[in-house]
Each structure stands twice: as structure tokens, then as C-alpha cells.
Amino acid sequence: MRRLRLAVGATAIAFIVSACGAGASPSPSGPAVPTEVGPGEGALNLVAWAGYVEKDWVDPFETATGCKVNATLGNTSDEMVTLMKTGNYDGVSASGDATNRLIAAGDVAAVNLDLIPNYKNVFEGLKGKPHNTVNGVPYGVPHGRGANLLMWRTDIVTPAPDSWSVVFDANSPYKGKVTAYDAPIYIADAAVYLMTTRPDLGITNPYELDEKQFAASVELLKQQRSIIGKYWSLYTDEQAAFAAGDTVVGTTWQVIKNLLDADKVAVELTLPKEGATGWSDTWMISTKAKNPNCMYKWMDYIISPAANAAATVYFGEAPVSKAGCEEAEKASPGHCETFHAEDEAYFSKVYYWATPQKECGDSRGAVCKDFAEWNQAWTDVKVL
């Protein structure tokens, strides 16, 4: 992907600093949070997705704060959860299928958003989401957002699909060349489809599935297994499969389509009429952070306009603010339109990844399937 060179000085990341160091006090409505941020400790140890902590925007941060960034890449959400449990890291860029696990285990701390000035500019549609806010208490800041879309080879798949039915129909003419994302959280994609096609199930949240709803979703995936050619988790694997024609239809990310366009592969994508799952990763601070001041400085910096533009253009997702979009447009004209950054109507159809928990979040109580059960069910689907 295209890289963006930045000139970001101390003013881009300036915020509340106290020579006395970070204090903490109990929040009136939740756990204790810092009341001030002191000088940086000189180091910052992060767990992050590939492409989230790159030299182009890390160097200016280090120069301005004195916080030397050391990043360990997490290949999966499970790996990130495991790494954060060691207590060796100050923060993590967690996806929604990890955030609630980290919160529930006490591995990440609530944050004081007053100490993160750039948060006020974040789109309202990204604030207070279930995957990073518990009982009104925030546990981090968003990095960006995107949707899991439907992509197809236009020279092979006709007519152009507008529904996920093309990847779930057991009699698909594209049997053996259908793909799907390889993770337990993909069960939610089946649930999104069933929200429309099986209204009798009463699914209102694809991450809060009771026994009947869960069984129907898993059964649909077992049916789908017979038409899947290969699953994907690395974007490069799906890119290669579509380019070779080994895969002709399936779930994807906008950035993969952009890469295939650059290679002149005939593909198109859409947000299907049933809606879709998606992601908005969250930067979270460890409860055992050895460098909390540097982590607070990072959380403010990574959502500042220039840094957020650089990171989201590089990775291929929507920036978190209008100011971020303005910066992104300078580097990659049309970026925010392509990724629907300011289109809340578009994202109203996207169900951001969240960690499945026993508590359904409604009057049903603790009868929903938790992540461990999702994980086992996905294993069962894959071994068919």
C-alpha cells in the first residue's frame, strides 16, 4: 500500500502534561482513571496489527514525546489477548472480538477521555460503542473502521449479487470457488444474513445469540462449508486467490479490492442488502502498563488528524474524524469517499465486531453463547 510521509511536530500531540506524573482518582460512575498525564517515561511497548505502527507516523511521535515505540505484531485476536495477559505491554490495538475479553479479564483499564483532547473530534458514530464501552465507561479510543463486504469476479459471477445468499446457497453455481473469513467471529456474518431471511429467529444483535439463534447460524455455516473452496485470514491470500480465479466470490475488505484493481483484476464489491459485520479497532491501555504516560500520549496522537490519516490510508480503512479525512485526502484523493468515512447511513448497516458473552445484553439474561462456545463451533464447522 502507499505510504505517507508526515511532518508532525510537538504541537500535533500536545496535551495535558504535569511534571508530577500521572495521578488517579475514582470516576463518579466507574473505575479509577488518571487525572493528569506527566512526562513520557521514554518507552512504549505495544501489541498491534500489522500496518498500525509504522515508521512514517511513529518517528514524529518519538521525536515529539521521547517515547521510544516497540511494537509486537499480533497475528490474531487470540494471540493479542494472550500477549496482553503477560503484563509486558502498555497497550494494544484490539479488535472487537478481543476488547470485551480484555475488559472482563481486567487486562485493560478504563480511560479518562479528558486527557485525550483529539477524542472530541472523533465521529459520534464511533463513540460509546459496546465493544469498548461498558456501563458508560470508555476503555480506549478508535483507530479506524471498515466493513466486511461481498466481492466477486465480474467476468465470472453474473448477475451482480446484492445479497449474501450467493455465498450461503448450497446449490451455488460457484461451488468450490466461494471464500469466507477464517475466524469464529464469522458466525456473526451468518447471523446477519439470518436476521433478514429468518425473522422468526428474532436475531437483533449478531453477537448476542441464544441457543436457537446460535444453532441456526452454525447450521448455515455447516451448509456453506460444502461450497467453500478455501477460507482466508491473511488479506494477501485472498488477493492471490481472486487474482488466480481460484476464488470468485466471498467476503472481503475494501483494501483487497483496491489492490486487485491496481492489478487490473475484474472485481467489484458491495455492502449487501442484509447489512454486514465490520470492525472498529480500539487502542487500549494495560492495567499493568509500565509507561502509562507514553500510552496516553500515543492514544491522543494516533487519533490526531495527520497521524490518523497516515495510519488509515496505509492500512486501508476509514479515518476517525473529519479532520483526519481532510488530511487523508491530501495523500490519497477520494480515500474517505471510498471508505465511507463520513457516511453514517452506510455504517448504520454495519455491525462492528464485539466479543460474544453469556449475558445477552437484554431481558433474556445469561443465556447467550460466549466466545468459547463460538470458538468450538467454528472448529466443528471447519473439520467437516
N, C-alpha and C positions, 0 to 999 in steps of 0.2 A: 504494500500500500504506500501511497505517497506520504512522505514525511514533511513536517512543517517546522521550519526554523523560527525561533521566537527570540524577541528581545524583551525580556521580562525583568524588571528591576525590583528593588525592595518595596516600592510603592504598590506593586501588584499584589503583594501578600501581607502588607502591613495590617496589623490588627492589635487587639488589646495585649499589651506586654507589661509585666510587672517584674521589677528587679528582685522581688521577694520570692518568686517562684509561684507555682500553681497551688491555690488553696482549694478547699472543697467544703460544701455545705449541703445539708439535705434540701432537696427540692420540696416545695409545699405539697406536690402531688405525686412524688415518686422518690427514686433512689438519689443518693448524694451525687452531685456533679461539681466539677471545678467552678470557682467563681472568678478566676483570673488565669491568664497564661503568662508564664515567665519566659526568660531567655531559653533558647533551644539548648538541649543537652549535648548537641554535637553529633548525634547519630539518630537514625530512624530505620527500624527493621520491619519490613513489610512482607506480607503474603499477597500475591496479586496474580490476576490473569495475565497471560502474555499480551503485550501491547498496551498495558495500562500504566507501566512505569518505564518510560523510555527516555533516553539521554536528552532529546530535544527539549523536553519540559522539566526534566529532573535537574539538569545543570543550573538553570536560572534559580530554581528553588534552593539548591545547595549554596549557591553564591550569596543569595539574599539572607538566608537564615543560619548558615553554618551547620545545618543538619545534613550529615552525610547519609545518603539513602542506600540501603542494602536490601535488595528485593529477591525473594524466593518465589519462583513461579509455582502456582498450583495448577495441576492439570485437570482436576475435577473438584466439585464442591466437597465431596467426601474427604479428599486429600487436604483441602483447606481447613476443614473442621478439625481434622487430626492434628495438623500443624499448629493451629491456634491453641489447642489444648496443652501444648508443651510449655506455654508461657514464655517462649523465646522471641515473640514478635510483638511489636507495638500496635499493629493494625492490619486490616485485611480488606480486600475488595470482594465482598461476599455477594453471591447471587441469592435470589430469594429462596432457593431450596436449601440454603445453608444458614441464612440470617436468623431465623427463629430458633433453629437448633443451638446456635451460638448464644443467643439471648437466654434461652431456657436453661442452658448449662452453666450460665454465669461466666462465660468466657469473654464476653464483650460488655462494655459499660455504656450506660446512658450518657448522652452528651448534652452540654449546655450550648444551645444554638446561638445564644447571645455572644458567645466567644468565637463565632464563625460568621463574621459580617457578610460574606458573599452569599450566605444562605438566603438572605432576604430577597435576592434576585432570582432564586430558583422558581421555575414554573409551579403554579399552585397545584397542578395535576400530579406533581411528583412529591408533594409534601404529605406527611402523615399517613403513609401507606401501611397496610397490615404487615408487610414483610419487614418493616424496620421501625415500626412504632407500636408499642404495647401499652394499652390503657392510657393513651395520650402522651406517653413518654418516648421521645425520639432516641434512637440508638445509632445514628450515623447520618451521613449525607449522600445523596445520589451521585453516581459517576456519569451516567447517561441512560439512554433507554432505547429499546428496539422491539420489534415484533418477530415472532416465528411465522414466516409466511409460506405460501404454497408456490412452488416454482415448477415449470415444465419446459420441455424442449418443444418449441413452437413448430419445428419441422416434423415432429412425430406425433405429438399429442393434439388431437383435434376432436371436437371444437375446443376452444379455450375454456378451461374449467373455472367455475366461480364458487365451487363447493369442495369441502374436504372429502366428499363422497368418492372422488377419484382415487383417493389413497386408502379408502376403507372398504370398497366394494370387492367382495370375494371373487366376483366374476370379471374383474378388471381386465381389459384387453392388454394392459401393460404389466401383467403378472411377471414377476422376476426382475422388473426394472423400476419398482417403486422403492423409495427410501423413506426413512424416518429417523428422528434424533434418538441416539442411543443413551437413554438415561431414564431412571424411574419417574422423573418429573414428566415424561412424555405421556404418562397415564392421564394427565390433565388435558392433553390435546384430544384424547378420545372423549373425555368428559365434556369438553366444549362442544364437540360435534353432537353428542347425545343431548345436550341442553336444548337443541333445536329439533333433532329428529326423534327424540324420545321424551317429550314433555311430561309424560306420565311418571317419569323417574323423579321429577321435582328438583333437578340439579340447579342450584342458583350460584354456587361457587365451585369451580372445578377442582379446588384444593381441599374442599370440605365434603368428603364423600362418605356416606354411611354404607352399611353392608350391601344393601341392594344396589345403590348407585355405583359403588366400587366394583361389585361383581359384574355389572353390565359393562363398565368401562374396560375391565380386564378381558372380558369375553370378546369384546370388539377387537382388542389388540391381538388376541389369540387367532381370531379370524383373519386379521390383517397379516399375521405372520406368514401365511401361505403365499402371499403375493409380494412380500418384501424380497428384493434382491440382496441388498446389504443395508445395514444401519450405518450411521455416521456420527462421530463426535468431534473429530478434527475437521475444521472447515476446508482444509486443503484436500482431504479425502473426498468430500462431496464435490468440490470443484473439479477434481480429476475425473470422478465418475460421470458427471454430467458432460464434461468435455469429450470423453471417450464414447458416450452413448450407452454406457453400462447402466446408468440411471437416467430416467426420462421424466420422472415426476416425484414430488415429495416435499417435505418440509425444509425450509431454508432460512437464511438470513440475507438481508439486503446486500451486505458487503460481498457475499458469494456471487450474487447476481452481477454486481458491479465488476468483479474480477472476470467473470465469464464474458461479459460484454466487451471488456478490454481484449479478450482473446477471440472475439468475434464468434462466440458460440451462440446459437439461436435459442435464447431462453427468455421467458417472461415470468412475472410473478404477480400475485395479488393477495390482498387480505380477504379471505373467503367470507361469504355472506353469514356464516355461523359465528364469525369472530375468530380469535386466535389467542394463544398464550404469548408471552413475551417476557422481557427482563428489564429490570432497572437495578443494577448492582449498587451496593452500598458500601461506602468506606466506613469502617467501624473500628473503634479503639479497644484494645485489650484491657481487661480488668487487671492484668499483670504488667501493663506497659512500663518499661524502664525509661522510656523517653516520651512521656505524655505531652510535654510542651511542643516537641517537634511534631508529634502526631496531630495535635490541634492545628498547628501551622499548616501541615500538609492538607488536612481536611478543608481548610479555608482556601488554600492555594489551588487545589485541584478543581474547585468549582468556580474559580475566578475566570473571567471571560477568555483571556488569552490561553491559559493552561488548559481549560476545559475544551476549548476549540481544538487545540493541538491534539489532545488525547482522543477526542471523539472522531475527528477527521481521520486520524491514523488508524483507529480500530474499525471504524465504520458503524457509527451509531449516532443518535440524536444528542446534541448538547443539552444541558440542563437549564439554560436561561436564554432570554432574548439577546442579552449582551454577548453570550457565548456564540450565538448564531451569527451575530454581526461579525465577530472575529473569524468564525469558520468560513463565512462567505468570501473573505479576503483570500483565503488559502485554497478553497475549493468551491467556486461559484456553483450554486444550486444545491449545495450539501444539505441544507436544512429543509428544503422542499422535498428532496429525495427521501430523507429520513423522517419526514412529517414532524419535525421538531416542535412546531408551534400549532399543530393540528390536534386539539384536544378531542374533537369529534372522532378522529381516527383512533386515538388511544383509548377512547371510551369503549371500544370493541376489543381491547387487548387486556387479557387477564395476566398481570405480572406474576412471575414465579413466586410462590410462597411455600413455606415448609408445611406439609400436611401434619396435623396434630390430632390427638384424640378429641379434644374439645372442638366441637363443630363451629363454635362462634355464634350459635343461635339457640333456640329453645330446645333443640334435640339433645343438648348436653354432650357428654363424653362418649359418643357412640361412633365417631368418625374414625377412619383408618389413619394411623400415623405413618411417619416416614419409613419406619422399619418394615411395616406391612407393605407399603408401596415398593420398597426395595426387593422384598421377597417375591412379590407378584411379578415384578419386571424380570427377575431371574427366571421365574417359571415361564413367562412368555418367550424369553429368548431361547430356552432349551427345547422348545417344541420341535 
